[in-house]
């Protein structure tokens, strides 16, 4: 157990060092300037004891003679110098606080930007394995913990550290014996801080993790409120929330309980040390004990009084640092989670075949174009330095493909299929048969374990993922609309599409009818994933978004599952126009939507058990026939 604790502490300090390194990486000049101002103000706040010693010694020197004019001549320059230094210190404090505020927010800006950009490059597998609520917690609680340490903890620790070192040097200058006494008291304070602060740190780390779980559960319940209510699950949801909330309460209570104990203990230890310094210093002074110091001054009242002041200052700053231990622990817990996201390995892409605008002449010769031509080709560089251009046609073939989301559990077994340009291929089968998995492989959301997938004769592993996905249109069962206008959501399919092209795509999908009846038509604002639209309307927009992209290959994954029968007939007519000349993969439970497919694949437990068109499969009187006649149910 102790080894684990030591390991955790090492990781914490490593993470703290990484935060400091990033600060100086992003803002080297401003960070250095801020550190200089902090150090200057800390040194200035440490030296009044030296001036106090000189003033007391000067008064003692002229006390018997009563020559206060001479005393004034010595004291006034010292006081004037101190006032000047304090004035400069106040200016330094004002400047570094402004700089610190700017650097903190700018640093958080950089961290959020890095987190988001890296998140955009993560594979789909990451989002399958991590809850959205927990990921959101990285951007809220964990980032806020880092804000605390950057804006407050690091400046306080640097300032207090400089003050402690400066005061320690001044103590040694005046009296080594008294300095050792103060250090002995500080050792006791540090041991207490380690014991109490270590416990609070442990629970602050647990609090940060529990907060992420609680927020994740809340978001999950918010997204599923309709399901919760329709199944009368409110009480059970409340009990489940109480469980995660109780864990958060317990960890937070213990973290703050230990943290609140630490301050009073350190303050009172400092008071005890103050009394000991006064008592022992008085004994040394009364008994004329020889003083050991760097200054060579005899120990007297002019040293004891400043020493009491320095003791208070010394212990006060030790208390300041000890109080920051809790914030450092919490920030390290948050920073570890943030860095776990930024360090997550991005989606790999070894592809080198790209999609380019092309001009294809009457003889089939392909040349690359710098302008949009409406025709596309695969640009394929070869090892010998030559280039070949293959027209984008939408020919997709799979050969002996095996795949499993978990390496130990295969989902697809020996899948082989082909889809010629312009063909409509349908997948039919029960939930979990592997239909959606096939389309995930075509998009390279996941890579196959064995076999090959070729697109226009090119192994898709050679095609850059962004270019591959740009050539595929995808309409999912779950629609995702974004905050913005209806027009913006349609244009999401192709950002350079004109308004006229977006409206044409909406008409093609059958969405134009309801859009024109909206309060502001195509400029109607959507929010909350289009919560002000019906499920069917959201699906129509999703289809329009795919249509405006004008891809040669379309993947329709239960695209009409959320649309009523009447609306489906409207959409189907639009989709028939959309599918003309395109290779289309259709996943559907309604057999009426796949009857006109060129080929229908019947899947069962990751294997293709039947294939053919509707008439051929009916004639076989196999599984498809029994599904069509109602002898079997898809589920």
N, C-alpha and C positions, 0 to 999 in steps of 0.2 A: 504493500500500500504506500509506504513512504516514497518508493521509487516512482510510482505513478504521479504522486503530488509534485515531486521534483521535476518530472517530465512536463507536467502541466505548466509549472512556473516558467520553465525554459521556453516553452512554446509561447507563453504570454509575452515575455520580454522580446522574443523574436518578432512577434506581431507588432509590438509597440515600436520596435526599431524600424519595422517596415513602414509604419505610418509616418514616422519622422523622415525616413528616406524619401518617401513619396512627396512629402511637403517640400523638401528642398529640391526635389526633381522638378515639380511643377512650378514652384515659385522660389528659385534659389536666392534672387536678390532681396525680395520682400521678406522672406523667412530669415535670412541673415541679418537684415536691418532690424527686424523685430527682436531677434535674440540679443542684438547689441544694445538696444534701448532697454530691454528687460534687465540685462546684466548691469548696465549703468545705474538704473534706478535702484537695483538691489544693493549695489555697493554703496551708493549714497545713503540709503536707509540704514546701513550697517555702521557707519563711521561716527555718528553723534557721540558715542561713548568716548571716543578719543578726544573730541572737543570738550566734552564734559570733564574729563580727567584734567585737561590743561587748564580749564577755567577754575576748577576747585584747587588745583595746585598753585595757580597764580594768586587766588584769594588768600590761600594759606601763607604764601610767600610774603605778602604785604600786610597781613593781618596785624602783626605786632607793631610795625612802623606806621601803619595808617596812611601810607602813601597811595591813596586810591587813584590819583591821577596817573601814576606809573602803571598801576594795575589795569586802568582803563585803556591805556595805550597798547597793552598786550592782549586784552580781551576783545576789544572792538574789531580788530582785523580778523580774529578767529571767528567771531560771530558773523561778520560780514561774509566771510568765505563760506560759512555753513549756509547762510541765507541764499547765496548765489547757487550753491550746489543743490539746495532743495528746490529752487526755482527751476533749474535745469531738469531736475528729477521729475517734477510735476509735468513739465513739457514732454519729457520722455515717456511718462506713463500715458498721457493723453494720446501721443502718437502711436505707441505700441498697441494700445487698446483698439484704436481705429484700424490699424494694420491687421491686428489679430482677427477683428470682426470680418474684414474683407477676405483674408486668407482662409478663414474657416469656411465661409460660404462658397468661396471659389473652389476650395478643396473638395467640399461635398458635391459641388457641381461636377467636378472631374470624376469623382468616385461613382456618382449616379450614372454619368455618361458612360464610363467604362463598364459598369455593371450591365446597363441596358444594351450596349453594343455587343458585349460578350454573350448576353442572353439571346440576342437575335441570331447568333451564330451557333447556338447549341443544337445538338440533334434532338429530334422529336422524342427520343427515348428518355431524355432528361425530364421532360414535362410529364411523361407517363409515370415517372417514378417519384415525383415531388409534387406536393399539393400546391395549388395556386396561392392559397392563403399564406402558406409558409414562405413562398417566394416573395409575396408582397411584403411580408414582415422584414425582409432584407432592406427594402426601400424606406421603411418607416422607423421601426424600433431600433434596428441595428445601425442604420445610418445616424439616427439621433444620438445613440451612445457614442459614436465616433465624434459627433459634433461636440459633445460634452468634453471629451478628452482633448480635442484640438483647441477649442476656444478657451477652456478654463484650466484643465488639469496640467497640460504641458507648460503653459506660462507660470502657473503657481509652483510647480515642481522646480522649474528652472530658477525662478526668483527665490524661492525658499532655499534651494540648494546653494545658490551663490551667497545668500545672506548667512547661512550656517557656516560655510567655509570661510567667509570674510571675518565673521565674529570669532570663529575658532582661532584664526590667525591673530586677531587683536587680543584675545584672551592669552594666547601664548606669549604675546608681546608684553603683557602686563604681569601675568603670574602663571607659571606652568603648574604649580600645585593646585591652584583654584580651577584651572582648565581641566586637569585630570579629575577633579571632583565632579565638575559638570558633565564630563564625558561618561563617568561612571553612572550618573543619573540617567543620561541619554541611553546608555546600553540597556538599562532596566525598561525604559520607555519603549525601546525598539523591540525588546522581547515580548512585551505586552501587546504591542501593535501586531507582531507576527502571529501571536496566538489568536487574538480577537479578530484582527483584520483578515487572517487566513480563513477563518470560518465565514466571515461576511462575504469574502471574495468567492468562496465556493458556492454560496447560495445566490449571489448576484449572477453568476454564470448560469445556474439552474433557472433563475428567474427569467433570463433572456430567452432560453430555450422554451420554457413553459409559455411565455408570452406569444412566441411564434405559433405554438400549437393552438392556443386559445383563439388567436386571430384567424388561423386557418379554419378552425371549426365554425366560427361565426360566419365567415364568408361562405362556407359550404352550406350552412343553414339558410343564409340569405338567398343564395342561388336556388335552393330547393324548397322554398316556402310553399309553393303550390302542392308539391308532393307531400310535405309535412302535414298540411292542412287536410288534404283529401284523404289521407290515411289516418287522420286524428292522432298524429304522432307527437303532438305538442308536449305532453307530459314526459315521454321518454326522451325527447330532445332536450327538455329542461334538465332531466336527470343526467344525461350525458354531458351537458354543458356544465352542470354543477361539478362533475368529476374533474374536468380540465381546469375549471375556474378555482376549485379547491386546491389543486396542485399549484396553480399560480399564486394563490393566496399564501399557502404554506411556505413556498420558497421566498416570496417577497417579504413576508413577515420576518422570517429568520434572517434574511439578508439585512433588512433595516434594523432589526433588533440588535444584532451584533454591531452594525455600523453606529447606532446611536449610543451603544455602550462605550465605544472606543474613545470618542471625544471627551466626555467627562473624566474618564480614567486618566487620559494623558494630561488634561488640564490640572487635575489634582496632583498627579505625580510632579508636574512642573511647579506647583505651589510648594510641595514638600521640598523639592530641590532648592527653590528660592530661599526657603527658611534655613536649610542646611548651609547654603552659601553664606548667608548673613551671619549665622551662628559661628561657623568655622572660620570665616573671614575675620570676625571680631576677635576670636581666640588668637589667631595668628598675629593680629595687629597689637593686641594687649601684651602678648608675650614676646613681641619683637622678633618673631621667627624670621630667619634670613629668607629673603625672597629669591626665587629662581625665575628669571624672566629674560626675554630677549632685549628688553629696554634697559635693564640694569637698575631700574627704579626700586626704591625700598617700598615694601608693602605698607600702605597707609589708607586713610579715609579717602584720598583722591583716587585710589584704585578700587577700593571696596564698593563705593557707590556706583561707579560705572559698571563694575562687574555684576552687581545686582540687576542693573538695567539690561546688560548683555545676556544674563541668564534667562530673564523673562523673554527677551527677544529670541534667544536660541531655542528654548523649549516651545515657544509659540510657533515657530516655523517648523519644528519637528512635528508638532500637532497638525499643522497645515498639510504637510506631506503625508502623514499617516491617514488623514481624512481622504486624501485623493486616492489611496489604495483601492477603495471600494469602486470609485468611478473608473479607475484603470481596469479593474477586474471586469466590470460590466462592459466597458468599451472593448476590451480584448475579446470577450465572448461575442459581442456584436461584430467586431472586425474579423474574427475568425470565420463567422458565417458569411460576411460580405466577401472576404477573400476566397472562400470556398466556391462562391459563384464566379468571381472574376478569374479564378484559376481553373475552373472547369474546362476540360479539353473541348475545344470547338469542334463542330462537325468537320470531318476531314473531307477533302475534295482533291483527288488526284487527277481529275479530268483535264483534258487539254483540247478536246474537240469543242469548238464554239459555234454558236448560231449567228449567221451574218445575213444582211440584206444581199439579195442576189438578183442577177439578170440572167434569164434562161432564154436562149434564142430558139429558133424553130428546129434546129438540129440537136437540141438538148445540151448544148455547151453552156456551162455555168461560169459566170464571172462575178466577182464580189463588187458590191456597190457601197458608196459612202452615204447614200440617201435612201429613204424608205421607198421600196419598190412594190411592196405587197407580196413579194416572193422571198422565200428563205432557203438557205442551204447550210449544210454542216461543213465547217472549215476544219479539215483534218490534216494537221502537220505530221510528217513521217520522220523517222530517224535519219534518213538520208538527206534531209533538208527540203524535200519536195512537199507540195501541198496538193490535196485533192478536195474537190467540192462535190458534195452529194446533196441533190435536191431534197428538201424536207417534204416527205410524202405521207408519213404517218403509218409506216409499216412496222408493226410491233410483234415480236416473236419471243416466246419463252421456251427454253430447252431444259428438261430434267431438273427443274428448280426445287430445291429443298430449303426450308427456312423455319426458324423458331425464334420467338422473342427471347426465350430463355434457351441457351445452348443445349440444355439437357432435355428440352421438351419441344419437339418439332411440331409446327402448326401446318406446314405444307409438305407434301410428299410427292416428289417426282412429277411436278406440274409441267406440262408441255402444251403450248397453244400458239396459234398465230392469228393475227388480225391484219388483213390486207388493207391498203388505203381505201377508205370509204366504207369499210365494213362495220356493222354493228354487232358487237359481241356482248352477250348477256351472261351474268352469273346468277345462278339460282341455288339456294340451299338454306338449311337451317342456320340460325344464329350460331356463330362459332365455327362454321364450316370452312372459313378461310377466304371469303369473297373480298372483304375490305383489305385483308392482308395483301392480296395480289396487287391491288391498286396502290397500296403503300410502297410496294417494291418497285412499281413502275415509276413512281415519283422519287425513288431512292430516299424515302424517309428512313428506310432500313436497307441494309445490304444483304444479299442472299448468302446462304451458307455454302451452297453447291449449285452447279448448273450455270446457265447463261441467259441473259436477256439482251436481245438485239433490237435496235431502233434504226430503221432504214439501213439495216445491215451492219450497224456499228454497235459494238459492245457498249452498253450504257455506262459501264464503269469508266470508259474513256471520255464520256461527255461531261463537261462541267455541269454541276448540279443546277446552277442558276439558269443556264441555257436550256437544260433538259426540262426544268419545271416551267420555263417560259413557253415551251412548246405544248404544254399540257393544260387543258382547262379542267377545273375541278369544281364540282357542285356536291357539297356534303349534305347529309341528313340534318346535321346541326348547323344552323346558319349563324354566321358572325358578321354583324354589321357594326360600323364604327361611328363615333360621334362626328357629325357633319351633316351636310345636306344629302338628299336622295341622289342628286347628281354626283356628288363626291363619292358615294358608295358604289355607284355603277362604274365610275371612272377608275375606281381602285383596281379594276381588271387590267387597265392600260392607261397609265398616267398621261400619255400624250393624246388620248382620244378627245375629239371635239365634242361639243354639246350635241351636235347633230348625230354623231356616231353613237353617243350614249342613248339618245332618244330612240334611234333605230334599233339598238340592242334591246331596249325596254319593250318596244313594239313586237319584236321578234319573240321575246319570252312571254308576252301577254301581260307585262307589268304596267304598260302605258295607261291602261284603262283606269286602274285604281290610283295611279300617281297623279293623273290630271284632276282627280276628284279631291286630292289632298288640299288643305288650306292654301298652301303656297306652291303647289305643284312640285316640280323637280327641285325647287329651292327650300322645300320643307325640311326643317332641322330634325335629325334623328339623334336620340341619346339612349343610353342604357341598352345597347345592342338592338335598337329598334323596338323598344317596349311599347311604343305607341302604335305599332302595326300588328296585325294578326300574324300567326305563324305562317299561314299560306302566303301572305304578302311579303314577308321577310324572305321566304323561299324563292318567290318570283324575282325579287331584287338580286338574290344570290345567282340565279340563272342568268339574269341580264348582265351581271358583272362578268360571268364566264363568257357570255356571248360577245361582249365588247372586246375581250382579249383576242378573239378570232383565232384560236389555236387549231392546229390540224388534228389534234387528238383530244377528245373529251372523255372525262370520267364522271359518270353520274351515279353517286352513291346514295341510293334511296332519295333521289332528288324530288320526287313527287309524293313522298310518304306523308308530308304534313299538309297536303292540299286535298280539299274535298273533291268528290267525283266530278262535279260540274266544272270546277276550276281546272281539274286535271285534264279534261278534254281540251280546254283552251290552251293550257301549257303544252300539252302533247303536240298540238298543231304547230306551235311555235318551235318546240324542240325538234320536230321533224324537219323544219326548215333549217334549224341550227345544225342538225346532224348531216345535212346534205353535203356530200363530198368530204366528210370527215370520218376518221376512225373513231368509233365510240365504244366505250366500255360501260355497261349498264349493270348496276346491282339493284335488284328490286324484289320485294316480297309479293307485290301484285303481279301475277303472271300476265295480266292484260297489257302491262307495259313492256313486256319482253317478247310477245308473240310474233312481232314483225322483225325480230332480230335475224341477222344472217346466220348466226350460230348461237346456240344456247349451251352453256356449260353447267352441268348439274354437279355440285360439289357435296361431299360428305366426309367430315373429319379430315379435311385437308387434302382430299384426293378427288380427281375428276372421275366420276363414275359413269357419266353419260355425256355425249356431245352430238349436236346436230341442230337443224332448224326445227321449228315447231311441228311441222307435219311429220318429219322423220322421227322425232321423239315420241309423238303420239302413236305412230305406227309401231314403235318398239314395245309399247305397253310396259314400260319400266317405271322407274321412280317418278320421272316427269309426268308421265301419263296419270299416275295415281295422284300426284299433286294437283294436276289440272282438273281431274274429275272429282277431287275432294276426298279421295280415299285416304290420303295422307295430309297432314298439316305441316307447313314449313317449320313450325316451332315444335 
